[in-house]
Amino acid sequence: MQRKNMLASILFFFMGFVSMAQGATPPPPSAPDPPGAPIDSNIAILFCIALTFGIYKMYKLSKKKA
């Protein structure tokens, strides 16, 4: 029983060192955003253009087969 208490005390003691070793330093600053055009605000327009292009291609293919 005394051996278990001694082992538990040693583990508890070293657990304090482990938790203190992981200091609370702030993370390094993140890299700036890459240059380019954001598509977040114009996603509906891009969807409409893609849909129109798809309909055009389907129409063109159906005319070619007929």
N, CA, C and O atoms as CSV, one atom per row, in Angstrom:
chain,resi,resn,atom,element,x,y,z
A,1,MET,N,N,0.820,-1.182,0.000
A,1,MET,CA,C,0.000,0.000,0.000
A,1,MET,C,C,0.872,1.256,0.000
A,1,MET,O,O,0.571,2.237,-0.681
A,2,GLN,N,N,1.945,1.207,0.769
A,2,GLN,CA,C,2.834,2.355,0.851
A,2,GLN,C,C,3.533,2.588,-0.500
A,2,GLN,O,O,3.814,3.726,-0.873
A,3,ARG,N,N,3.804,1.509,-1.212
A,3,ARG,CA,C,4.453,1.617,-2.511
A,3,ARG,C,C,3.525,2.328,-3.515
A,3,ARG,O,O,3.989,3.135,-4.321
A,4,LYS,N,N,2.220,2.029,-3.466
A,4,LYS,CA,C,1.255,2.689,-4.353
A,4,LYS,C,C,1.159,4.177,-4.039
A,4,LYS,O,O,1.076,5.002,-4.950
A,5,ASN,N,N,1.169,4.519,-2.765
A,5,ASN,CA,C,1.107,5.930,-2.377
A,5,ASN,C,C,2.359,6.669,-2.829
A,5,ASN,O,O,2.285,7.811,-3.283
A,6,MET,N,N,3.502,6.018,-2.705
A,6,MET,CA,C,4.761,6.630,-3.129
A,6,MET,C,C,4.751,6.854,-4.643
A,6,MET,O,O,5.151,7.919,-5.112
A,7,LEU,N,N,4.296,5.854,-5.411
A,7,LEU,CA,C,4.222,5.980,-6.865
A,7,LEU,C,C,3.239,7.075,-7.263
A,7,LEU,O,O,3.530,7.859,-8.166
A,8,ALA,N,N,2.100,7.143,-6.619
A,8,ALA,CA,C,1.116,8.176,-6.909
A,8,ALA,C,C,1.684,9.560,-6.585
A,8,ALA,O,O,1.444,10.508,-7.333
A,9,SER,N,N,2.417,9.692,-5.505
A,9,SER,CA,C,3.009,10.979,-5.139
A,9,SER,C,C,4.055,11.411,-6.163
A,9,SER,O,O,4.109,12.583,-6.537
A,10,ILE,N,N,4.869,10.491,-6.610
A,10,ILE,CA,C,5.891,10.806,-7.608
A,10,ILE,C,C,5.249,11.225,-8.922
A,10,ILE,O,O,5.671,12.201,-9.542
A,11,LEU,N,N,4.225,10.484,-9.349
A,11,LEU,CA,C,3.538,10.836,-10.589
A,11,LEU,C,C,2.858,12.203,-10.476
A,11,LEU,O,O,2.892,12.992,-11.421
A,12,PHE,N,N,2.249,12.483,-9.340
A,12,PHE,CA,C,1.601,13.767,-9.122
A,12,PHE,C,C,2.632,14.900,-9.145
A,12,PHE,O,O,2.366,15.975,-9.684
A,13,PHE,N,N,3.793,14.659,-8.567
A,13,PHE,CA,C,4.865,15.650,-8.534
A,13,PHE,C,C,5.358,15.971,-9.938
A,13,PHE,O,O,5.521,17.140,-10.287
A,14,PHE,N,N,5.597,14.933,-10.751
A,14,PHE,CA,C,6.094,15.158,-12.105
A,14,PHE,C,C,5.016,15.711,-13.039
A,14,PHE,O,O,5.342,16.360,-14.033
A,15,MET,N,N,3.752,15.469,-12.740
A,15,MET,CA,C,2.671,16.028,-13.540
A,15,MET,C,C,2.696,17.557,-13.472
A,15,MET,O,O,2.372,18.220,-14.457
A,16,GLY,N,N,3.067,18.110,-12.351
A,16,GLY,CA,C,3.191,19.552,-12.215
A,16,GLY,C,C,4.266,20.111,-13.120
A,16,GLY,O,O,4.088,21.185,-13.696
A,17,PHE,N,N,5.384,19.403,-13.259
A,17,PHE,CA,C,6.439,19.854,-14.161
A,17,PHE,C,C,5.992,19.809,-15.620
A,17,PHE,O,O,6.324,20.694,-16.408
A,18,VAL,N,N,5.256,18.796,-15.963
A,18,VAL,CA,C,4.796,18.667,-17.345
A,18,VAL,C,C,3.841,19.804,-17.682
A,18,VAL,O,O,3.920,20.382,-18.766
A,19,SER,N,N,2.947,20.123,-16.768
A,19,SER,CA,C,1.979,21.181,-17.066
A,19,SER,C,C,2.646,22.559,-17.090
A,19,SER,O,O,2.193,23.442,-17.818
A,20,MET,N,N,3.693,22.756,-16.323
A,20,MET,CA,C,4.390,24.046,-16.340
A,20,MET,C,C,5.317,24.163,-17.543
A,20,MET,O,O,5.657,25.272,-17.955
A,21,ALA,N,N,5.729,23.034,-18.110
A,21,ALA,CA,C,6.630,23.054,-19.247
A,21,ALA,C,C,5.921,23.525,-20.513
A,21,ALA,O,O,6.575,23.907,-21.484
A,22,GLN,N,N,4.604,23.500,-20.509
A,22,GLN,CA,C,3.846,23.918,-21.678
A,22,GLN,C,C,3.370,25.347,-21.490
A,22,GLN,O,O,2.166,25.600,-21.452
A,23,GLY,N,N,4.283,26.265,-21.375
A,23,GLY,CA,C,3.988,27.667,-21.097
A,23,GLY,C,C,2.894,28.257,-21.962
A,23,GLY,O,O,2.509,27.680,-22.979
A,24,ALA,N,N,2.410,29.386,-21.560
A,24,ALA,CA,C,1.306,30.039,-22.252
A,24,ALA,C,C,1.827,31.123,-23.194
A,24,ALA,O,O,1.398,32.275,-23.118
A,25,THR,N,N,2.731,30.761,-24.061
A,25,THR,CA,C,3.250,31.736,-25.013
A,25,THR,C,C,2.247,31.901,-26.148
A,25,THR,O,O,1.624,30.922,-26.560
A,26,PRO,N,N,2.081,33.097,-26.655
A,26,PRO,CA,C,1.128,33.299,-27.751
A,26,PRO,C,C,1.654,32.677,-29.040
A,26,PRO,O,O,2.867,32.584,-29.232
A,27,PRO,N,N,0.767,32.255,-29.913
A,27,PRO,CA,C,1.212,31.663,-31.176
A,27,PRO,C,C,1.819,32.732,-32.081
A,27,PRO,O,O,1.510,33.914,-31.929
A,28,PRO,N,N,2.663,32.340,-33.002
A,28,PRO,CA,C,3.266,33.317,-33.914
A,28,PRO,C,C,2.184,33.922,-34.811
A,28,PRO,O,O,1.151,33.293,-35.043
A,29,PRO,N,N,2.409,35.122,-35.309
A,29,PRO,CA,C,1.392,35.749,-36.166
A,29,PRO,C,C,1.192,34.948,-37.446
A,29,PRO,O,O,2.131,34.371,-37.994
A,30,SER,N,N,-0.035,34.929,-37.899
A,30,SER,CA,C,-0.338,34.168,-39.109
A,30,SER,C,C,0.116,34.937,-40.344
A,30,SER,O,O,0.301,36.153,-40.307
A,31,ALA,N,N,0.288,34.209,-41.424
A,31,ALA,CA,C,0.730,34.804,-42.680
A,31,ALA,C,C,-0.402,35.648,-43.259
A,31,ALA,O,O,-1.574,35.356,-43.021
A,32,PRO,N,N,-0.070,36.671,-44.004
A,32,PRO,CA,C,-1.126,37.487,-44.617
A,32,PRO,C,C,-1.894,36.681,-45.668
A,32,PRO,O,O,-1.382,35.700,-46.208
A,33,ASP,N,N,-3.101,37.100,-45.943
A,33,ASP,CA,C,-3.913,36.414,-46.938
A,33,ASP,C,C,-3.260,36.506,-48.309
A,33,ASP,O,O,-2.658,37.528,-48.640
A,34,PRO,N,N,-3.370,35.455,-49.106
A,34,PRO,CA,C,-2.779,35.497,-50.441
A,34,PRO,C,C,-3.551,36.471,-51.329
A,34,PRO,O,O,-4.757,36.649,-51.158
A,35,PRO,N,N,-2.864,37.092,-52.262
A,35,PRO,CA,C,-3.569,38.018,-53.153
A,35,PRO,C,C,-4.489,37.249,-54.105
A,35,PRO,O,O,-4.251,36.079,-54.405
A,36,GLY,N,N,-5.501,37.897,-54.554
A,36,GLY,CA,C,-6.424,37.259,-55.481
A,36,GLY,C,C,-7.810,37.826,-55.307
A,36,GLY,O,O,-8.065,38.621,-54.402
A,37,ALA,N,N,-8.689,37.416,-56.170
A,37,ALA,CA,C,-10.053,37.913,-56.133
A,37,ALA,C,C,-10.902,37.008,-55.239
A,37,ALA,O,O,-10.955,35.798,-55.462
A,38,PRO,N,N,-11.554,37.566,-54.251
A,38,PRO,CA,C,-12.425,36.743,-53.425
A,38,PRO,C,C,-13.708,36.406,-54.180
A,38,PRO,O,O,-14.241,37.249,-54.900
A,39,ILE,N,N,-14.205,35.188,-54.022
A,39,ILE,CA,C,-15.424,34.793,-54.710
A,39,ILE,C,C,-16.599,34.699,-53.750
A,39,ILE,O,O,-17.687,34.289,-54.154
A,40,ASP,N,N,-16.409,35.063,-52.504
A,40,ASP,CA,C,-17.469,34.917,-51.514
A,40,ASP,C,C,-18.693,35.752,-51.858
A,40,ASP,O,O,-19.818,35.263,-51.764
A,41,SER,N,N,-18.496,36.985,-52.248
A,41,SER,CA,C,-19.634,37.870,-52.461
A,41,SER,C,C,-20.288,37.654,-53.828
A,41,SER,O,O,-21.451,38.017,-54.000
A,42,ASN,N,N,-19.602,37.091,-54.779
A,42,ASN,CA,C,-20.132,36.933,-56.134
A,42,ASN,C,C,-20.413,35.480,-56.492
A,42,ASN,O,O,-20.414,35.131,-57.673
A,43,ILE,N,N,-20.647,34.640,-55.520
A,43,ILE,CA,C,-20.846,33.220,-55.793
A,43,ILE,C,C,-22.138,32.983,-56.565
A,43,ILE,O,O,-22.198,32.073,-57.392
A,44,ALA,N,N,-23.171,33.779,-56.314
A,44,ALA,CA,C,-24.435,33.616,-57.039
A,44,ALA,C,C,-24.262,33.951,-58.514
A,44,ALA,O,O,-24.826,33.275,-59.375
A,45,ILE,N,N,-23.493,34.979,-58.810
A,45,ILE,CA,C,-23.238,35.359,-60.200
A,45,ILE,C,C,-22.445,34.265,-60.911
A,45,ILE,O,O,-22.746,33.917,-62.052
A,46,LEU,N,N,-21.440,33.729,-60.240
A,46,LEU,CA,C,-20.657,32.643,-60.835
A,46,LEU,C,C,-21.519,31.407,-61.086
A,46,LEU,O,O,-21.354,30.730,-62.101
A,47,PHE,N,N,-22.430,31.113,-60.173
A,47,PHE,CA,C,-23.325,29.980,-60.351
A,47,PHE,C,C,-24.223,30.189,-61.566
A,47,PHE,O,O,-24.416,29.269,-62.362
A,48,CYS,N,N,-24.771,31.391,-61.712
A,48,CYS,CA,C,-25.634,31.691,-62.863
A,48,CYS,C,C,-24.867,31.582,-64.175
A,48,CYS,O,O,-25.390,31.054,-65.156
A,49,ILE,N,N,-23.649,32.068,-64.200
A,49,ILE,CA,C,-22.828,31.972,-65.408
A,49,ILE,C,C,-22.544,30.510,-65.749
A,49,ILE,O,O,-22.628,30.117,-66.912
A,50,ALA,N,N,-22.211,29.712,-64.750
A,50,ALA,CA,C,-21.929,28.294,-64.986
A,50,ALA,C,C,-23.181,27.564,-65.459
A,50,ALA,O,O,-23.105,26.720,-66.352
A,51,LEU,N,N,-24.321,27.878,-64.871
A,51,LEU,CA,C,-25.574,27.249,-65.281
A,51,LEU,C,C,-25.917,27.624,-66.722
A,51,LEU,O,O,-26.327,26.765,-67.502
A,52,THR,N,N,-25.757,28.885,-67.078
A,52,THR,CA,C,-26.017,29.339,-68.444
A,52,THR,C,C,-25.080,28.654,-69.430
A,52,THR,O,O,-25.511,28.223,-70.499
A,53,PHE,N,N,-23.826,28.553,-69.083
A,53,PHE,CA,C,-22.856,27.890,-69.959
A,53,PHE,C,C,-23.203,26.411,-70.133
A,53,PHE,O,O,-23.098,25.877,-71.237
A,54,GLY,N,N,-23.613,25.747,-69.052
A,54,GLY,CA,C,-24.006,24.341,-69.135
A,54,GLY,C,C,-25.221,24.136,-70.018
A,54,GLY,O,O,-25.270,23.181,-70.793
A,55,ILE,N,N,-26.212,25.027,-69.912
A,55,ILE,CA,C,-27.399,24.931,-70.762
A,55,ILE,C,C,-27.019,25.165,-72.219
A,55,ILE,O,O,-27.513,24.473,-73.109
A,56,TYR,N,N,-26.153,26.127,-72.463
A,56,TYR,CA,C,-25.684,26.404,-73.828
A,56,TYR,C,C,-24.994,25.179,-74.427
A,56,TYR,O,O,-25.251,24.817,-75.575
A,57,LYS,N,N,-24.121,24.544,-73.648
A,57,LYS,CA,C,-23.395,23.371,-74.154
A,57,LYS,C,C,-24.357,22.215,-74.427
A,57,LYS,O,O,-24.218,21.514,-75.430
A,58,MET,N,N,-25.324,22.017,-73.542
A,58,MET,CA,C,-26.295,20.941,-73.756
A,58,MET,C,C,-27.130,21.214,-75.007
A,58,MET,O,O,-27.408,20.296,-75.778
A,59,TYR,N,N,-27.525,22.451,-75.208
A,59,TYR,CA,C,-28.291,22.828,-76.393
A,59,TYR,C,C,-27.470,22.597,-77.663
A,59,TYR,O,O,-27.974,22.083,-78.661
A,60,LYS,N,N,-26.196,22.988,-77.603
A,60,LYS,CA,C,-25.317,22.830,-78.763
A,60,LYS,C,C,-25.117,21.347,-79.096
A,60,LYS,O,O,-25.120,20.971,-80.268
A,61,LEU,N,N,-24.946,20.513,-78.084
A,61,LEU,CA,C,-24.770,19.079,-78.309
A,61,LEU,C,C,-26.048,18.434,-78.846
A,61,LEU,O,O,-25.990,17.557,-79.707
A,62,SER,N,N,-27.187,18.864,-78.341
A,62,SER,CA,C,-28.440,18.278,-78.806
A,62,SER,C,C,-28.732,18.680,-80.255
A,62,SER,O,O,-29.327,17.906,-81.004
A,63,LYS,N,N,-28.320,19.881,-80.649
A,63,LYS,CA,C,-28.499,20.312,-82.047
A,63,LYS,C,C,-27.577,19.530,-82.968
A,63,LYS,O,O,-27.933,19.223,-84.106
A,64,LYS,N,N,-26.389,19.209,-82.468
A,64,LYS,CA,C,-25.406,18.490,-83.290
A,64,LYS,C,C,-25.890,17.055,-83.551
A,64,LYS,O,O,-25.662,16.528,-84.640
A,65,LYS,N,N,-26.549,16.417,-82.582
A,65,LYS,CA,C,-27.017,15.047,-82.731
A,65,LYS,C,C,-28.241,14.968,-83.619
A,65,LYS,O,O,-28.434,13.968,-84.310
A,66,ALA,N,N,-29.062,15.986,-83.616
A,66,ALA,CA,C,-30.322,15.942,-84.382
A,66,ALA,C,C,-30.161,16.263,-85.838
A,66,ALA,O,O,-31.141,16.259,-86.583
